[in-house]
Amino acid sequence: MELSAIIPVRDLDTAVAWYSTFLGRHPSHREGDEVMWSIHEDHAWLVVEPAPERAGTARATIGVRDLDVRLRRWHETGFTHEPVEVYGNGVRHVEAVDPDGNRLAFAQAPDRSI
C-alpha cells in the first residue's frame, strides 16, 4: 500500500524551497511538474504540483518521532510556524502555512513506554 498527499501550489520553485525547509531535505524525486518527498520508506509521499486554481486548499499532518529536532532546525533557519499545541492525550502538534496558504503539520504522540 502507498499513500500520496498532493499539495497544489501557485509557483513550483517557491514551493520546493519552502517544502525543502519544512521537511529538512531536498526532494526525493521529480516527475514532470510533480516534485516528491518520500515520507515513509517510499510508501508515503508528499507531492507538490502547480495547480493555481486549487492552491491554498490542502491540509496534511505527518506523524513524527523527532519533533524537537525538527523545531530546533526550523529555529536555526528562521522558519516560521504556529505555536506548538499539546492535546489532552499528550500529542504535540505544530503547524506551518506555506506561501499559498496550505497548512502542513507535524504531530508527535507521547512515548507510552516510560
N, C-alpha and C positions, 0 to 999 in steps of 0.2 A: 504494500500500500504506500502511496505517496500523496503528499499534500502540498499545494502551492497557494500562497496568498498573493494575489495580483494587486499592485498598488498603481492606480492611474495618476500620472503626473503631467504637468504642462511642458517642462523643459527637462529632457533626459540628462544632460550634463550636470545641471544643478542638482537633480535628484540623486545621481550616482555619487556626487561629492557628499551630500547630506547623509545618505544611507551608509556610505563607507565609514563616516564618523560615528553614526548611530550604532552600527554593528561592530566597529573597531577593526575592520578589514576591508580589503578590496573585493569586488565581485568575484564569484566563483566561475561565472560563465556568461557569455553574451551570445544571443541568437537573434540576429537582425536588430530590431528595436527593443527587444526584451533583455534586460540586464538582471542577472540572478545571483542570489547568495544562498548557498547551502546552509540550512539552519540545523539540520539533524542528520548526519551521516548520509547525505544525498537522498533522504526520504521526505524531507520538508524543505520547501524553498520559499524565499521572499523574492518576488519579482516586481520590478518597476517597468512600466511601459508608458510611452506617450499616449495619452488619451485626454486631451484638454477638456473635453466636454464632461468628463466624469471626475476630473482631478479634485481632490479635497473631500471625497466621499468615503474613503477607506478607513477602516479601523482594524487594528490587529494587535494581539498581545502574544508575546513569546515567553514561555516559561524558561527560567534560567536558574542555575545554582550558584552563580557568582555575581550577584547584583552589586555588592560593594566594590568589586574590581571594576565593573563597568562604570559605576558612578564616579570612582576615582579617575578613570581615564577621561570621562566626559569633563570633569572639573579641570583636569590638566590641559585640555584642548579648548576650554571656554564654551563647550557645547551647552546650550540651554535646554532646560526641561522643567516640567511641573514639579511641585514638591512630592517627596516620597510619601505614599499613604500606607498605613498599616491597617488591614482589615481585622475584624473581630476574630477571625480564625487564624490570625498570625501571618497571613500572606502580605508581603511587602510588594508594592506596585508603584511604578514610576512611568509617567507618560511624557512623550515629546511630540511636538507638532512639526511636521515637515513644511517646507516653503509653500506648499499648495494647500495646507490645512488638513492633510491626512494625519490621523492620530495613531501613533505606534507606541507600544508599551512593553516593558519587561516586568515580569512578576516572579517572585521567588517565594516558594512555600517554606514554612518553618521546618527545621530539621527535627523530626519526631524521634530520632534515635537517642536524644540526650535525656 
